[in-house]
Amino acid sequence: MDQGEIVRLAQQTMMTILSLAAPMLLLGLLVGLLVSIFQATTQIQEATLAFVPKIVAVLVAFVVFGPWMLNHIIEFTENIFNNINAYIH
């Protein structure tokens, strides 16, 4: 296994991680922005108001995107296992 293959595998791993985390992070970001706008307009500065909706949004995103994420992880793992001989030699 040369350096090029290691770099390619690391890039593929990072892209997989980013694509799996993106739906939950983006939904959490959107809900956080909406809550911040709501807090600014109503001048309610409750700390739990900022965290609870984001946690719920991330959990909902995990439920909605969970099957897609699982399929993506399975494909990535199968790709690594199918090419393990190429990586070793």
Buried (B, 14 or more C-beta within 10 A) or exposed (E): EEEEEEEEBEEEEEEBEEEBEEBBEEBBEEBBEEBEEEBEEEEEEEEEBBEEBBEEBBEEBEEEBEEEBEEBEEEBEEEEEEEEEEEEE
